[in-house]
Amino acid sequence: MRPRRELAQHWLRSDKALSSIIKTADLQDTDKVLEIGPGQGILTQQLIDKVKSLV
């Protein structure tokens, strides 16, 4: 799967950026998260075990 530049698609690939996002979000196991445009699911995989629900 390739990002389509004309749709301004950008996918998360950096482990450092991923760690920074998770740390900054300060998620709790009671949080409900709506992920828009999950791309390849890299962030989704990290979120799923940290929050109450993920859509």
Summary of the structure (lengths in Angstrom):
residues: 55
radius of gyration: 12.2
end to end distance: 21.8
largest distance: 37.1
contacts: 103
relative contact order: 0.23
helix: 36%
strand: 7%
